[in-house]
Amino acid sequence: MDVGVTTIHNHLNYGAALQVYALTKTVQRLGHVCKVIDNDIEPGHGRRYSRSRHPGEHVKNLYMACHHRAGRRFWSRFNDFFQNFIPKTEQKYTTYEELTVSPPVFDAFITGSDQVWNPGLLDRQLGALYHLAFADQEKTRLISYAPSFGVSEISDRYVKRIQNYLLRYHSISVRESRGKEIIKEISGRDAKHVLDPTLLLTPDCYDSIINKPDVDGEYMLVYPMEVGDNFSFYRVVKAVKKLLGIRVVMVFPLSFHHRWMLLADKIVLDAGPKEFLGLIKYASCVCTNSFHGTVFSVLFQKNFLGTPHSRTNARSYSLLEKIGLLDRQLSDWDEQSVQETLNQQISYANVAPLLNTERDQSLSYLQKALSA
């Protein structure tokens, strides 16, 4: 089959880039031709200088200004990844109207992973795009693979529109248990709870796109999405640094708190997706409260730990619960519990069969959805 994917594919975000890579690669491995619908309806942006008047943010701005070449390499590496590893339609759509006038022709469309079903997008052009409203469900199979609503409740003003969209799909899956419940409440349909696309590939599938980091000796990698409530994650990382006594390498998302610079021995501002994977694979230890940071720590069998993200922890909690590693998220902690967690070797021999079972079930859903 010729399969078209619509998802967030062109933002400078490690998780977004790698999930669309994994989904297209998986569809291809199942024997189909797969392309992402190239759209630039809402282009992503790079790192922005902080407008805060806090002295620490001024220092961060100055550091970024002094390393502006790293910022250009950051953009360039993402762009190269999109060009070389993400198969896209020949036509790029800059408005939703263009898509409805001249839609791409595929045997099946897949709404991909990420918060593409967030109700707030329905007030913008992206909402209809990510719900495949442009596609003819009588002629083309409509499939969802691991999308998220990004919220726990749907406002009444969106319910009817979402219901109408959901009823058009031939196969529905989601990446979070609450999303499964929302679909049942709104449409009466049963959705399959599946893995994030990045977990559909085994570690060896990423080897060809990994760039080994330019870091000498042992290091612990820190990939922080936030400092945490009451600086909880920051304090955990500080404790790990003290206990391990090895270099701290920091890789940042687009926005980061200035305090992280105080703990870093090396700051990496220019990592693209390939460099991001390499930093995790070759680290001695990983500290992260990022879902995809957690995913690749598990895939590369790293000693890792973190704290729950204050707003978006559902995915990480669900994954770690399924594979028996919830103890790697420290909710209540002190230095002793951090030490005990670091010293407790993760039995990846026990994790592997649990993850393989989840992977097989997710692949089975996708295979059936594309062959029905």
N, C-alpha and C positions, 0 to 999 in steps of 0.2 A: 504494500500500500504506500501511497504518498501521504505523508503525515505532516501537518502544519502545527506548530506550537506557538501559543501566545502566552507570554509571561514577561516579567521584568528582566530584560536581557542586556541592557546597555548602561546600567548605573555602576559607578565606581564602588562597588560593594562586593567583598569576597564571597559571601554566601550567595548573593544573587547570580554572580558570574559562574560559580561552580555548580549551582543547582541546575542551571540551564545547560551547561556542558554535560552534566551527568544524565539529564533526562534525554537529550538528543542522542547521546552516545548509547544509552540503553535501548532506545527505540531502534536505532540502527543495528544493534547487536541482536535484536529480535527479528531482524530480516527486512526492515522497512526503510524507505527513503524518508528522511526527516529534515525539515527546515523550520527555522524560527521566522515568524512573520516580523520582518524588520520594520519597526515603527520608531518614529522620533516625535511622537505626539507630546510627550513631556520629557525632554532630555534630562539626563542626570547632570549633576554638577560636581566639581572637585572640592578640595578642602577650601574652606573659607576662613578668613581671619575673624577672630572673635570681636564682637562689639562691646563686650563687657569692660567696665572700668576697673575691674579688679587687677591689682599689680601683677598677679600671677598670669593672668590672661595676656597682659601686655608683654610679659617675658616670652610667653608661648608664641605670640605673633611675631616678635623679633626673631625668635629661633627659626620659625618657618620662613621668614623673609630672607634670613641668611642662608637658608637651604632651599632656595627657590628652584634650583636645578633638580633636586630630588623630587620636588613637586611635579616638575615636567616629566621626569622619568616615570613617576607614579601613573600619570595620565597615559603616557606612551605605552607602558607595559599592559595596561588594561586594554587599550585600543588594539594593540597587537594580538592580545588574547581573543578579543571579539572577532578580529579579522581572520585569524588563522584556525581557531578551534570551535567557533560557533557557526554552523551552516545557516545561512539566512536566505530569504527570498530575494530575487533580483531587484524587485521594486521596493523602495522604502516609502512608507506611508507617513506623512507629516500631519494629517488630520484624519479623524474618523470618517468624514465624508468621503475622502479618497478611497477608503477601504470599502465602503458600501457601493460606490460607483464602479470600482474595478477590483473586486475581491480576488484573492489568490485561489487557485483551484487545487483542492486536495481531496483525497478519499476520506480522510478523517482529520478533525481538529482536536488538539489537546489544550485545555487550559492548564498551565503549569503551576508549579509550586510558588509560594510566597504569599503575601497578603493581597492577592489580586481580587479577592471577593470582599475586601473591606467596604462596608456600605457607603463610606464617604466618597468613594470613587464614582458612585452612581450619579453624583452631581457634576461629574466631569466626563470628558470623552472616553477616558480609560475604562470607566465602569462597563459600558456596552462592549468595548473591545474584549475585556477579560471575561465577559460572560458569553462570548461568541455570538452576540446578537446579529452580526453581519452574515452569519452562515445559515444555509438552508438545511434544516434538520431532516428534510425529506430526501435530500440527495447526499448528505454527508454525515458521517458518524460524529457525534459530539461527545467528547470524553473529558473528564476532569482528572488530573493526577495531583493529589496532595495540595490543593489550594487552601488558603486560610481566610477566615473572615476578619481576623485580627481583633475581634471584640467578643465579649461573652454574651451580649444581648443585642438584638436588632431593633432599632427604632421602628415604631409603627408606620412611619412614613415610607419606609423602604420595603416592608414585608411583602406587599403584593407584587412589586417589581421583581424582587428576588425569587418569589414563588414561581412567577411566569418563566423566568430564566431557567430555574432548576428543572422544571417540568420538560424542558426541551432536550435535556441531556439523555443520551443513551446509556452511559455508564458514569457513575459519580463516586469519587473517592475524596477524602480530605486528609489533612496531616495531623489534626488534633481531635481529641475525643469530644470537646465542646462543639466543634464544627459539625460533627456527626449528629449531635443532639439538635443543633439548630436546624439542620436540613430536615430531620424527622418532624420537628415542630412546625416548620413552615410549609413543607411540601408533602409530608407523609411518606417520603422515600427513605429507603435504607442506604446509607453511604458506607463505603468500605474505608476503614482507617488504615492508611498505608504509611510506609517510611518516606522520609524526605528523599528526593532523587539522589542526593550525594551518597546515600547509603546503599543504593542499588548496585553500585560498582564496588568491586573488591579493591584492596589497596594496590595491587599490581596494575590495575587499570589506570592509575594515576601516575605511575612511574615515568611514563614518556613525557609528561608535561611538568615535571618537578624540576626546579632550579635549585641546586644546592646553595645554601647561604654562605656569604663571605664572613664567617664568624669563626674565630680560632678557639679551640678548646671547648670545654663543657659550658652549657648555658641553660638557663631556664627562660622559656618564652612566656611573655605576658601579652595577652590579647584582651583588652578590657573594653566592654561596651558601656560601662558606667563605673563610678567609684562605689556604688551601692548605698543603701540606706545607712545613714550615720557613718559613712565611709567604711562599711563592713568589708567589701571586697578589697579595698585599698589596704586595710589593716591586715587582712589575711595574706596578701602578697608581700607586705612588709615583713610579716612573721616568717614566711617561707624563705625569703631572701636571707634573713638572719640565720635560719636553721641550716640551709644548704651551703651558704657561703660561696656560691658560684655566680658568674656574670648574669645580669638580668638584661635580656634583650626585649625591647618593647616594639610591637607593631600595632598601629592605631587604625581604627575606623575613621571615617571622614571627620567626625567631631570627637574630641577627647578633652578630658579635664587636665588643666595645667599641672596638677599635683603629681601625675604619673611621671613627669619628667624628673622628679626628685629621686625616684627609685631606679631609674634606668642607667645602666652602664653603657648601653648602646641603643639608640633610637633609630628605627627603620621607617623612613617616610616614603620610600620609593618602591615598596614591594607591590608587584602585581599579583594576580592569582597564582602563578607558577612559583613565585618567590614565597608567597604566603604558605603554600603547601610544603615547600622545602624547609622553612623556618620551624614548622611543627614537626615534620618527620625527623629532623636531626637534633631536636631539643632533648635534653636529659629529663626535663620536667616542663609541664605546661600549666599555667594558671589562666583561667578564662571564665567569664560569665556569658560568653557568646555561644549560641546554639551550634553554629558551624565550627567554631573553635573546639567545642566538645566533640562533635561528630568526627573530625579528623584526628583528634587525640585518641579516640576509640579505634578508628580504622588503622592508625599507625602504631597502636598498642603502646601509648605513652603513659607514664605516671602523671596523672593530672588531678587537679582539684579546683574548686571555685566556690562561689556562693550563688544562691538563686538570684536571678535578675528580678528587680523590683516590679517590673511590668510585663515582661514577655518571657516568663519562665516555663510556660505550659509545654512547649516542645521539648526542652531539655529534660524536664521532670518526666514526661512520658517516655522518652527514649531511655533514660537511665533506669527508670522503674522496670522497663521491659527486659533490660539486659543485666539487671541485678547490681547496678553501680550507683544507687542513690546516695550511698555513703560518701561519694566524692563531692557532693554538694554540702557545704558546711553552713547550716543555718545558725545554730548556737555553737560557738567555738571559743577556745582560748588557745594559748600557745601549745599546751600539751596535746590538745585534740588535733591541732595542725600537724604536730610531730608524729602522732600516732597514725594519722591518715597518710602522711608521706612514707612512713615506714611499712605500712601495710601494702604488700605487693598485690597488684591487681592480677587475678587469675584469668588471663585472657583465654586460657584453654576452656574455661567454663563460659566465658562471654561469647565465644565464637559460635557454638551451636545455637544459642538463643538468638543472636543476630542473624545467623543463616536462616533460621526458621522464619523470622520476620521478613527477611529479604525474599525468600522463596514465595511467601504469600503475596507480597507486593508485586513481584514480577508476574505471578500468576494472574493477578487482577488485570495488570496492564496488557498482558498477552491475550487474555480473553476479550478485553474491551476492544482490542484492535483486530480480532479475528471473528467477532460475532457478526 
